[in-house]
Amino acid sequence: REVPSVVRFAYFDLDSFSGPTMLQFVCWEHSSMHVEKHPSSVHIITWNVGGAMPPDDITALLGLHVGDGNTDMYIIGLQEVNSMINKRLKDVLFTDQWSDACMERLSPFGYILVTSQRMQGVLLLVFAKYYHLPFLRGVQTETTRTGLGGYWGNKGGVSARMSVFGHTICFLNCHLPAHMENSEQRMEDFESILQQQQFEGQAATGVLDHDVVFWFGDLNFRIDELEIPAVKTAIDNNKLTMLWEKDQLNMAKDSETVLVGFLEGPLKFPPTYKFDVGTDTYDTSGKKRKPAWTDRILWRLRATAPFGQAPNAGKRGSVSGLSSGTKVTQHFYRSHMEYMVSDHKPVSSIFTLQFPYKVDMPLVTIMVEDEWNSIADATCTFKAAPNFARSSWDWIGLYKVGFKHHKDYVGYVWAKQEEADYHRVTFTEEELPKGSGDFILCYYSNNTSTLVGVTEPFQIQLPTSSPAGSPSDDSSDFTSEDDSTVDGMKTKSRSPSPRKKKHRTRQSRSPSHSRSRSGSPALPEIKGLKLQPGLAHNTTDGSASGNAPEGTDREKVSAEAGNTGL
C-alpha cells in the first residue's frame, strides 16, 4: 500500500450520530504514487493580424462570454504584428498594443502574463490563472529566424516551454513561407526550427522531447490541384471534406517523418485565408489568392498509448494519451468569422490535459491574515521548501486583485535570508496602497525569474486619512520588452493549490530578478515585451520612480542588473 505524503483525519462527535457504528474518515490527499488524474484546460488562439490594430472587443475570441474565466491557461500566437521600424522602436519602450489588449481583457478574470516572446511580427503570449503560477516552472523561450536564409525574423518560430505540475509542455508559434509552390520549403523550415530550438536542463532539451507539444500559427499550407472556382463552390456547398483531402499539410502527414505523431482536429470551418479586409468575402484583388486553411493548431504527445487504444483524432472531441497516463482531449476547433481587421480569420481550440500531478506543493508558502486594518497588520510569514534555492534578491510583492503581470505590484519587501524555518516580513506604510481593496501577496524568485508562491486574496482596509506622500496609487502600468512571468487573480478564488483547497497560505514571487539604481526590483528579460515596475509614479513615457528598500550592496549591482532589458 502506498504511503501518502499528506494525511488528513476528520473527527466527528459520535454523540451526534445514532446507532452503535463508529465512523472513521481518512482523506489521502497527496499520495506518493499520484494515481489520481486532474484536468487542466488550455485555450489556444492563432491569428495572422496583418499589421492591424486590435479590434475593440476580443471577448468572443477569448471565449469569455462562454467560460467566464474557467480556462486554466490562454496561449495566444499572433503573426504579422506591426513590425515596421518606427513601430518596433516604440514597442521597445512600451508594450505592444496586442499584448495590452489581451492583458486588459484577461486580467479581470484572474489571468497573469506568464511569459512573452516576440520575433519581429511573430508574438507568443502565455497566460495562466494566478494560483497556478507556483506550479509553472522552468519557463524558457526560444526564437528561430528562417526568413532570408535565417537572417530575417519575418518568418520562423517562437516557443515557450515549461513544466506544468511536473509535466513538460512546449508551445510553438510559427509563421512559415507563403505561396502554393513552397510546400517543401515549409517542411524544411519546420524541421530547421525543431532542430535549432534547444532548451536548458536535463529533461526536454528539444521541442519534441516534451510530454506535450502544441504547434500552431500561420503555417501557410495551401489546397492543391483544385482551381479557385472549384474551391469556392465546395465552400459554398459546405463540401469541406473534399478540400481537406487536398490540403498540403494533411497530405504531408503520409510522407514527412517530422510530422509523425502530430494530431489535428477536423477542419469543419471554412478556409481562413484570404479575405478582403473588413469583409467575409474571399480575395477579389488582382492576386486572387485561392482560399486555404493557412491557420492551424496541432498537438503531439511524446509517446503515444499502445496501438489501438487512442481514439480516432478525426472526431470532434478527439482524444490522445501518453502511455504514462497523460490524456489530451480537444473540445472544439473553430474559426471566428466575425473578426475582419485582417485578411486572415483567427482560429481557436480548447484542450483538456488530464494527468497525475507530479508537483503539487509550492516552493514557498506564505501565511497572511484575512484583513489588514492598520499599518501594524501589514505583515506576513513565509516558509521555503527544503530543496528551494533562495537568493538575496528574492522579494515579496503586494498586488491588487486583477493585476496583469509580476511587475504590476503596489509595493514589495525583500525576502529575509535568516536561518529559520519561518520568516516574517513587514510592509511599511510607504509600500501600502491608499484606501481599501482586495490584494494578494506573491514571492518572486530571482533564480528562476518566476513567482513561486502566491496567497489567496485578502482585504486591506486602512484609514483613509494618511500622511501626505505615503502610500502610492495601487494600480501600475507595465512597460518593458522581455519575457516575464506574471500573476492574475480572481477576486473570490481562495485556493492556490491544484485542488483549490481553502487555506490562507499563498505562494509567491518577487517583482523582478534584477534591481534598478533605486534598489527596486529590476526588469526581467522578457523577449517581445518591455515591462517596468508599477510603483507609485509610473508614467506613460516608460519612466518610473518608487520607494525601494534601503541597502547599499543592492544598489551597487543595480546598474548591471538594470541593463538586462532589451
BATIZA-929897 format. One line per 3 residues: number of its first residue (from 1); for each residue x, y, z of C-alpha. Coordinates in pm, 1 decimal, padded with zeros to 6 digits. Example, Ala and Ser with C-alpha at 12.3 -4.5 7.8 and 13.67 -1.06 7.14 Angstrom:
residues 2
1> 01230.0:-00450.0:00780.0; 01367.0:-00106.0:00714.0;
//
This chain:
residues 566
1> 00000.0:00000.0:00000.0; 00138.0:00340.4:-00095.1; 00230.1:00582.1:00180.5;
4> 00069.5:00926.1:00147.7; 00273.5:01240.9:00187.1; -00022.3:01416.6:00347.8;
7> -00295.6:01253.2:00554.2; -00596.4:01436.4:00692.5; -00823.8:01299.1:00961.9;
10> -01176.5:01426.5:01015.6; -01303.0:01394.5:01374.8; -01674.5:01368.3:01438.1;
13> -01855.7:01373.5:01772.8; -02015.8:01030.9:01791.3; -02293.6:01169.4:02012.7;
16> -02434.4:01338.1:01704.8; -02479.2:01003.5:01530.0; -02744.2:00747.1:01611.1;
19> -02657.8:00379.3:01638.4; -02350.5:00195.4:01759.6; -02144.2:00231.0:01441.8;
22> -01810.3:00410.2:01487.7; -01719.1:00630.5:01192.9; -01360.5:00678.9:01078.9;
25> -01258.9:00912.2:00795.9; -00922.3:00929.0:00627.2; -00850.2:01152.1:00327.4;
28> -00548.5:01050.8:00117.0; -00478.1:01392.2:-00029.6; -00137.1:01375.9:-00193.3;
31> -00028.8:01018.4:-00243.6; 00329.2:00949.4:-00343.3; 00207.2:00748.9:-00641.3;
34> -00017.1:01030.6:-00771.4; -00259.7:00784.8:-00920.8; -00542.8:01035.2:-00948.3;
37> -00560.7:01239.8:-01267.4; -00651.9:01607.0:-01276.3; -00772.6:01809.9:-01574.1;
40> -00618.7:02134.9:-01692.4; -00781.8:02333.9:-01971.6; -00576.7:02519.7:-02232.9;
43> -00728.0:02772.3:-02476.9; -00506.6:02827.3:-02784.4; -00557.0:03107.7:-03037.6;
46> -00366.2:03174.1:-03359.2; -00420.8:03477.6:-03579.1; -00229.2:03647.7:-03856.9;
49> -00336.9:04003.3:-03777.5; -00192.9:04151.2:-04097.4; -00037.3:04452.8:-03925.0;
52> -00378.6:04567.0:-03798.8; -00460.8:04724.0:-03464.3; -00653.2:04509.5:-03212.4;
55> -01031.6:04522.2:-03252.9; -01232.1:04698.6:-02983.9; -01366.9:04377.6:-02833.6;
58> -01191.5:04038.8:-02827.8; -01429.9:03883.1:-02574.8; -01574.7:03632.8:-02823.7;
61> -01228.9:03535.0:-02946.8; -01121.2:03457.6:-02589.1; -01445.0:03272.9:-02520.4;
64> -01504.8:03472.5:-02203.7; -01876.0:03506.4:-02275.6; -01899.5:03125.3:-02254.3;
67> -01645.6:03015.7:-01994.5; -01614.1:03340.0:-01798.3; -01264.5:03261.6:-01683.9;
70> -01292.2:02885.8:-01628.3; -00995.4:02807.2:-01853.9; -00663.2:02743.2:-01677.2;
73> -00427.3:02880.5:-01945.3; -00452.0:03100.0:-02254.9; -00190.4:03063.0:-02527.8;
76> -00208.1:03335.3:-02793.5; 00004.8:03316.7:-03107.6; -00000.9:03613.6:-03344.8;
79> 00171.9:03670.8:-03676.2; 00236.1:03992.4:-03870.3; 00206.4:04212.7:-03565.0;
82> 00310.9:04554.1:-03695.9; 00689.7:04534.2:-03723.0; 00774.1:04848.9:-03916.9;
85> 01097.1:05008.2:-03788.4; 00925.5:05304.5:-03623.0; 00664.0:05077.8:-03461.5;
88> 00925.4:04836.1:-03326.9; 01122.0:05121.7:-03172.6; 00806.7:05233.5:-02995.9;
91> 00735.8:04878.8:-02876.3; 01083.3:04867.9:-02718.6; 00974.1:05147.5:-02486.8;
94> 00613.9:05040.5:-02439.2; 00418.4:04719.1:-02456.0; 00274.2:04643.7:-02796.6;
97> -00096.5:04709.4:-02834.3; -00189.2:04344.7:-02888.0; -00028.7:04243.4:-02560.2;
100> -00200.2:04532.1:-02386.4; -00538.6:04434.8:-02531.8; -00502.9:04073.8:-02416.8;
103> -00388.0:04171.2:-02067.3; -00664.1:04426.3:-02025.8; -00928.7:04170.1:-02116.7;
106> -00788.9:03871.0:-01927.2; -00658.6:04024.8:-01602.8; -01007.2:04091.6:-01455.5;
109> -01068.3:03715.5:-01475.0; -00753.6:03631.9:-01278.6; -00511.4:03561.6:-01565.8;
112> -00149.3:03671.8:-01538.2; 00100.0:03703.4:-01820.6; 00340.3:03416.6:-01755.2;
115> 00580.5:03485.4:-02040.0; 00600.1:03661.6:-02374.4; 00826.0:03614.1:-02674.6;
118> 00839.9:03829.4:-02986.9; 01040.4:03795.8:-03306.2; 00956.9:04091.6:-03528.4;
121> 00593.0:04028.6:-03623.4; 00563.4:03686.9:-03453.5; 00433.8:03715.6:-03097.7;
124> 00359.7:03447.5:-02837.7; 00173.4:03523.3:-02513.2; 00118.8:03274.0:-02229.9;
127> -00138.7:03349.2:-01959.0; -00238.6:03140.3:-01657.1; -00461.6:03168.5:-01352.4;
130> -00268.8:03331.2:-01070.1; -00297.8:03033.0:-00835.9; -00129.0:02806.4:-01095.0;
133> 00185.6:03019.7:-01115.6; 00387.1:02834.2:-00847.8; 00336.1:02511.4:-01044.1;
136> 00458.9:02650.5:-01377.9; 00833.1:02601.9:-01352.5; 01136.3:02605.6:-01577.8;
139> 00982.6:02868.3:-01807.6; 01206.4:02927.9:-02111.4; 01155.5:03081.6:-02454.7;
142> 01331.6:03044.7:-02789.6; 01322.8:03208.5:-03134.3; 01433.0:03079.0:-03473.0;
145> 01457.0:03301.8:-03779.8; 01405.3:03140.1:-04118.7; 01344.4:03444.2:-04338.9;
148> 01620.6:03533.4:-04586.9; 01807.6:03213.7:-04512.3; 01782.1:03257.2:-04137.6;
151> 01880.6:03625.0:-04116.7; 01535.2:03781.4:-04104.3; 01262.0:03718.6:-03848.8;
154> 00958.5:03784.1:-04064.1; 00929.2:03404.7:-04083.9; 01026.7:03139.6:-03831.0;
157> 00910.5:03019.8:-03491.4; 00888.0:03139.4:-03132.1; 00829.3:02899.2:-02846.5;
160> 00768.8:02885.5:-02473.4; 00830.2:02575.3:-02267.1; 00760.6:02498.0:-01903.1;
163> 00683.5:02227.1:-01654.5; 00313.1:02224.5:-01563.8; 00254.2:02035.0:-01238.9;
166> 00564.5:01832.4:-01324.1; 00477.7:01758.3:-01690.1; 00676.3:01927.8:-01968.3;
169> 00479.4:02124.8:-02227.3; 00603.4:02329.5:-02523.9; 00400.7:02588.4:-02719.6;
172> 00540.1:02664.2:-03067.6; 00404.3:02953.6:-03275.8; 00526.8:02951.4:-03638.4;
175> 00496.8:03166.2:-03947.9; 00612.1:02953.7:-04240.6; 00685.3:03053.0:-04605.3;
178> 00389.6:03155.2:-04820.6; 00271.3:03059.0:-05171.6; 00137.7:02739.4:-05323.2;
181> 00468.7:02611.6:-05459.7; 00657.9:02632.9:-05127.4; 00513.7:02328.8:-04952.3;
184> 00852.4:02155.1:-04932.4; 01017.9:02474.2:-04807.7; 00761.2:02494.6:-04530.4;
187> 00850.7:02144.8:-04416.1; 01223.3:02223.2:-04432.2; 01176.4:02537.9:-04225.1;
190> 00970.4:02348.9:-03969.4; 01243.5:02084.9:-03936.6; 01502.6:02361.7:-03901.7;
193> 01302.2:02524.4:-03622.0; 01275.4:02194.4:-03436.5; 01649.4:02130.5:-03470.4;
196> 01762.2:02477.5:-03367.0; 01538.5:02529.5:-03066.6; 01716.2:02382.6:-02766.1;
199> 01637.7:02448.8:-02400.6; 01849.6:02433.2:-02087.4; 01808.2:02149.2:-01841.3;
202> 01836.3:01774.4:-01835.5; 01480.1:01697.4:-01941.5; 01310.8:01808.7:-02262.9;
205> 01601.8:01989.5:-02426.0; 01435.5:01986.3:-02769.6; 01080.6:02076.4:-02870.4;
208> 00978.0:01716.5:-02940.3; 01126.9:01596.2:-02610.5; 00835.8:01748.8:-02418.2;
211> 00545.8:01541.3:-02292.0; 00303.0:01753.7:-02493.5; 00375.5:01989.6:-02785.1;
214> 00124.6:02236.9:-02927.6; 00219.5:02360.0:-03275.5; 00017.6:02643.5:-03425.0;
217> 00039.9:02958.1:-03634.4; 00015.7:03075.6:-03993.0; 00162.6:02754.6:-04133.1;
220> 00071.0:02870.6:-04486.4; -00020.4:02528.5:-04629.3; -00249.7:02553.0:-04932.4;
223> -00511.3:02346.1:-05117.2; -00353.1:02159.8:-05408.0; -00487.8:02062.3:-05751.0;
226> -00827.3:02233.3:-05733.3; -00874.9:02570.7:-05903.8; -01026.9:02875.9:-05734.6;
229> -01382.9:02828.3:-05873.3; -01391.4:02465.9:-05756.3; -01265.5:02562.2:-05410.2;
232> -01522.5:02840.2:-05369.4; -01802.6:02613.2:-05491.2; -01705.7:02349.8:-05235.0;
235> -01704.8:02615.7:-04962.0; -02045.9:02747.7:-05067.0; -02189.2:02393.3:-05065.5;
238> -02018.4:02303.8:-04736.2; -01821.4:02021.0:-04900.6; -01515.4:02087.3:-04687.7;
241> -01409.8:01722.6:-04674.9; -01323.6:01736.7:-05044.1; -01094.8:02035.5:-04978.6;
244> -00941.7:01879.0:-04668.3; -00828.4:01579.3:-04875.5; -00627.8:01819.7:-05097.1;
247> -00479.6:02017.3:-04808.7; -00098.9:02014.5:-04832.1; -00044.7:01964.1:-04458.7;
250> -00280.0:01667.4:-04440.1; -00117.6:01507.8:-04743.2; 00231.0:01567.9:-04600.0;
253> 00147.7:01357.8:-04293.3; 00176.7:01046.2:-04510.2; 00529.7:01123.9:-04626.3;
256> 00702.9:01359.0:-04380.3; 00858.7:01180.0:-04083.1; 00880.6:01506.0:-03885.4;
259> 00500.3:01510.8:-03874.8; 00469.9:01165.6:-03720.5; 00262.2:01188.1:-03403.8;
262> 00110.6:01529.0:-03477.0; -00268.2:01531.4:-03449.5; -00526.1:01780.0:-03569.5;
265> -00899.1:01801.3:-03527.8; -01129.8:01803.2:-03831.3; -01139.5:02121.9:-04040.5;
268> -01513.1:02182.1:-04017.7; -01479.2:02556.3:-04067.0; -01421.3:02735.1:-04399.6;
271> -01065.6:02823.6:-04507.9; -00939.4:03121.5:-04306.4; -00736.4:03288.2:-04585.1;
274> -00756.5:03510.9:-04784.9; -01029.5:03771.3:-04730.4; -01081.9:04128.6:-04838.4;
277> -01009.2:04324.4:-04519.5; -01329.0:04432.3:-04346.3; -01543.4:04166.3:-04514.0;
280> -01627.9:03796.8:-04526.6; -01550.2:03792.8:-04898.8; -01259.7:03587.9:-05027.8;
283> -00987.4:03778.4:-05212.4; -01116.9:03985.3:-05504.0; -00789.9:04171.3:-05565.9;
286> -00576.8:04124.3:-05871.9; -00381.4:03848.3:-05698.0; -00698.5:03646.5:-05632.0;
289> -00539.8:03412.2:-05379.8; -00700.7:03070.9:-05353.9; -00878.5:03014.7:-05019.5;
292> -00676.3:02794.2:-04785.2; -00651.0:02671.3:-04426.5; -00327.9:02852.0:-04354.9;
295> -00402.5:02899.5:-03983.8; -00377.2:02576.0:-03786.8; -00348.0:02422.7:-03438.6;
298> -00193.5:02077.9:-03393.8; -00064.9:01880.1:-03097.0; 00169.1:01591.7:-03031.1;
301> 00236.4:01358.2:-02740.1; 00591.2:01247.4:-02673.0; 00493.7:00880.7:-02651.2;
304> 00154.4:00760.0:-02761.9; -00053.5:00494.4:-02596.8; -00026.7:00136.6:-02727.6;
307> -00165.0:00085.2:-03073.2; -00541.5:00067.8:-03086.8; -00604.9:00248.2:-02757.6;
310> -00609.3:00606.9:-02884.8; -00938.9:00710.9:-03043.5; -00950.1:00845.9:-03395.0;
313> -00817.5:01202.9:-03396.9; -01054.9:01290.6:-03679.3; -01354.9:01301.3:-03447.8;
316> -01472.4:01613.7:-03271.1; -01360.4:01591.5:-02911.8; -01068.9:01378.9:-03024.3;
319> -00857.0:01220.5:-02753.0; -00497.5:01106.3:-02739.7; -00292.5:00983.8:-02447.4;
322> 00058.4:00917.7:-02322.5; 00145.7:00571.2:-02205.6; 00230.5:00736.7:-01870.4;
325> -00133.9:00832.8:-01824.8; -00146.0:01184.2:-01968.6; -00450.2:01238.6:-02188.4;
328> -00526.1:01527.9:-02426.5; -00883.2:01595.9:-02536.4; -00975.6:01859.0:-02796.2;
331> -01317.4:02007.3:-02726.6; -01355.4:02230.5:-03029.1; -01161.2:02363.8:-03325.0;
334> -01311.2:02666.6:-03496.9; -01260.7:02993.2:-03677.2; -01404.4:03333.6:-03585.7;
337> -01553.1:03485.4:-03897.8; -01677.5:03795.8:-03715.5; -01327.2:03945.0:-03691.3;
340> -01246.2:04140.2:-04007.4; -00944.4:04361.0:-03930.2; -00711.8:04121.7:-04117.1;
343> -00713.1:03917.8:-04437.0; -00696.1:03609.3:-04210.6; -00961.5:03486.3:-03968.4;
346> -00847.6:03383.4:-03618.7; -00862.5:03015.7:-03522.2; -00902.2:02879.8:-03169.3;
349> -00922.1:02548.9:-02987.6; -00974.9:02437.3:-02629.9; -00797.3:02131.2:-02494.2;
352> -00819.0:01945.0:-02167.5; -00496.8:01793.6:-02038.2; -00558.6:01522.6:-01784.2;
355> -00260.5:01393.9:-01590.1; -00148.2:01292.5:-01240.9; 00017.5:01578.5:-01055.0;
358> 00389.3:01520.0:-01007.1; 00431.2:01860.0:-00841.4; 00154.8:01988.7:-00615.9;
361> 00335.7:02175.9:-00338.9; 00464.8:02532.2:-00384.3; 00831.1:02619.1:-00336.8;
364> 00730.3:02898.4:-00098.7; 00423.3:02909.7:00124.8; 00306.6:03248.4:00251.8;
367> 00076.8:03291.7:00550.9; -00121.4:03614.8:00586.5; -00423.3:03729.0:00784.4;
370> -00761.3:03780.1:00618.9; -00754.1:04156.6:00675.1; -00507.7:04436.6:00726.2;
373> -00692.9:04709.3:00915.5; -00389.5:04908.2:01028.5; -00024.6:04958.2:00939.7;
376> 00067.5:04720.7:01222.2; -00125.6:04439.8:01049.8; 00086.1:04460.6:00733.1;
379> 00295.6:04151.9:00797.8; 00322.1:03801.0:00661.2; 00515.7:03484.0:00730.9;
382> 00665.4:03258.1:00468.2; 00835.2:02921.4:00458.0; 01051.6:02785.7:00175.0;
385> 01064.6:02422.5:00068.5; 01386.7:02242.1:00173.3; 01500.4:02199.5:-00188.8;
388> 01434.9:02560.9:-00289.5; 01748.2:02766.7:-00363.9; 01679.3:03118.2:-00241.8;
391> 01858.0:03436.8:-00342.6; 01926.2:03762.1:-00158.7; 01740.4:03928.9:-00444.5;
394> 01413.1:03744.1:-00380.9; 01122.4:03960.3:-00277.7; 00756.0:03952.0:-00178.6;
397> 00524.5:04176.8:-00376.3; 00185.4:04316.5:-00282.2; -00057.9:04306.1:-00576.6;
400> -00409.5:04431.4:-00625.8; -00653.1:04162.9:-00733.3; -00673.8:04177.8:-01111.8;
403> -00303.8:04256.9:-01169.3; -00158.6:04182.6:-01514.3; 00196.7:04062.1:-01462.7;
406> 00456.6:04019.9:-01191.7; 00583.2:04378.0:-01227.5; 00236.9:04517.3:-01167.0;
409> 00291.9:04539.2:-00790.2; 00179.3:04804.5:-00544.2; 00473.8:04756.9:-00309.7;
412> 00731.6:04497.5:-00210.4; 00970.8:04392.4:00062.7; 01291.5:04190.9:00035.5;
415> 01256.4:03829.4:00143.4; 01464.6:03764.8:00453.5; 01755.9:03523.6:00442.5;
418> 01787.3:03420.5:00807.2; 01844.0:03058.6:00901.4; 01494.8:02976.5:01021.2;
421> 01202.1:02762.0:00920.1; 00961.6:03055.1:00909.6; 01045.8:03409.9:00808.0;
424> 00842.6:03716.4:00899.0; 00841.9:04029.8:00685.1; 00671.1:04364.1:00738.8;
427> 00540.5:04618.4:00488.9; 00593.1:04982.7:00575.3; 00333.6:05249.4:00520.5;
430> 00514.7:05363.4:00206.3; 00460.4:05022.1:00045.3; 00088.2:05005.5:00119.1;
433> -00197.3:05130.7:-00100.2; -00435.7:05410.4:-00022.9; -00784.8:05313.6:00081.2;
436> -00915.2:04957.5:00073.9; -00943.4:04665.9:-00165.1; -00863.0:04301.1:-00230.1;
439> -00495.2:04212.5:-00260.0; -00261.2:03917.4:-00289.1; 00099.4:03850.3:-00189.5;
442> 00345.9:03681.6:-00426.2; 00701.9:03558.0:-00375.7; 00936.7:03630.5:-00666.0;
445> 01240.4:03406.6:-00710.9; 01538.7:03578.0:-00868.0; 01699.8:03245.6:-00960.7;
448> 01400.1:03122.4:-01160.0; 01260.7:03464.2:-01262.1; 00915.2:03344.9:-01170.4;
451> 00656.7:03370.2:-00895.6; 00694.1:03060.2:-00682.5; 00439.8:03135.2:-00411.2;
454> 00104.1:03315.8:-00403.9; -00159.8:03375.9:-00140.0; -00531.8:03377.8:-00159.9;
457> -00691.4:03723.0:-00189.3; -00721.4:03916.8:00137.0; -00856.6:04259.6:00226.4;
460> -00673.7:04578.5:00312.0; -00886.6:04841.3:00486.9; -00656.4:05114.3:00605.4;
463> -00768.9:05451.8:00741.8; -00847.3:05686.3:00454.5; -00663.7:05978.9:00608.9;
466> -00292.9:05910.7:00587.5; 00007.7:06142.9:00584.8; 00068.4:06309.8:00253.6;
469> 00305.9:06132.3:00023.8; 00286.7:05794.8:00195.6; 00105.1:05523.6:00005.4;
472> 00102.9:05535.4:-00370.0; -00175.0:05457.6:-00609.1; -00244.3:05085.1:-00604.6;
475> -00250.7:05043.7:-00979.9; 00051.1:05027.0:-01204.5; 00148.7:05021.3:-01567.0;
478> 00376.9:04778.3:-01735.3; 00635.8:04871.1:-01995.4; 00943.4:04679.2:-02097.3;
481> 01049.5:04431.5:-02358.1; 01131.3:04097.3:-02202.1; 00985.8:03754.4:-02131.7;
484> 00829.0:03758.6:-01791.6; 00618.6:03561.7:-01555.7; 00317.6:03724.4:-01405.6;
487> 00008.5:03657.6:-01197.6; -00362.2:03734.4:-01234.0; -00633.5:03653.1:-00995.3;
490> -00996.1:03605.3:-00940.1; -01142.9:03804.6:-00654.3; -01330.8:03518.7:-00490.8;
493> -01081.4:03243.7:-00558.1; -00945.0:03110.0:-00233.3; -00713.4:02830.5:-00332.3;
496> -00365.0:02849.5:-00475.7; -00320.4:02473.5:-00460.3; -00401.8:02240.4:-00750.1;
499> -00717.3:02129.3:-00573.8; -00808.5:02482.8:-00473.6; -00821.8:02399.2:-00101.5;
502> -00939.9:02670.0:00135.0; -00649.4:02785.8:00340.7; -00475.2:03112.3:00387.5;
505> -00129.0:03022.6:00266.5; -00001.8:03170.3:-00055.6; 00273.8:03103.3:-00299.4;
508> 00459.0:03398.4:-00435.6; 00728.3:03562.7:-00640.5; 00907.1:03889.3:-00634.8;
511> 00871.8:04188.4:-00863.6; 01177.6:04107.5:-01067.8; 01512.1:03938.5:-01078.7;
514> 01734.1:04242.6:-01102.4; 01735.8:04585.8:-00945.7; 01741.4:04944.3:-01058.1;
517> 01962.7:05215.7:-00910.0; 01696.5:05299.2:-00655.3; 01718.4:04944.7:-00524.4;
520> 01379.7:04842.5:-00656.4; 01338.5:04510.5:-00836.9; 01473.0:04535.3:-01188.8;
523> 01310.6:04429.9:-01510.3; 01341.8:04066.7:-01609.6; 01425.6:03986.0:-01969.2;
526> 01100.5:03911.6:-02142.2; 01155.0:03885.1:-02510.8; 00888.7:04067.4:-02702.8;
529> 00763.9:04280.4:-02414.2; 00920.1:04559.6:-02217.4; 00798.4:04588.5:-01861.9;
532> 00866.9:04836.6:-01588.4; 00785.6:04807.9:-01219.2; 00447.8:04955.7:-01139.9;
535> 00535.3:05160.3:-00835.3; 00396.3:05491.0:-00725.5; 00487.6:05726.4:-01004.8;
538> 00487.6:05527.4:-01325.5; 00439.2:05749.1:-01627.2; 00325.4:05680.4:-01979.4;
541> 00666.4:05750.4:-02124.5; 00808.7:05442.2:-01955.0; 00977.5:05622.8:-01666.4;
544> 00911.1:05506.0:-01315.1; 01001.9:05606.3:-00967.2; 00922.9:05438.7:-00641.1;
547> 01031.5:05371.4:-00289.9; 01284.7:05092.0:-00258.1; 01435.9:04909.7:00035.7;
550> 01737.5:05084.0:00177.5; 02055.7:04886.5:00129.6; 02396.1:04960.4:-00008.7;
553> 02500.8:04627.1:-00157.9; 02188.2:04601.4:-00367.8; 02237.3:04946.6:-00507.0;
556> 02593.5:04861.0:-00613.6; 02480.1:04595.6:-00856.8; 02172.1:04777.4:-00975.7;
559> 02340.3:04931.1:-01277.3; 02438.7:04595.6:-01425.7; 02110.9:04429.9:-01331.5;
562> 01902.9:04709.8:-01470.8; 02064.3:04680.0:-01813.0; 01939.5:04330.3:-01885.8;
565> 01625.8:04450.7:-02064.7; 01609.7:04495.6:-02440.4;
//
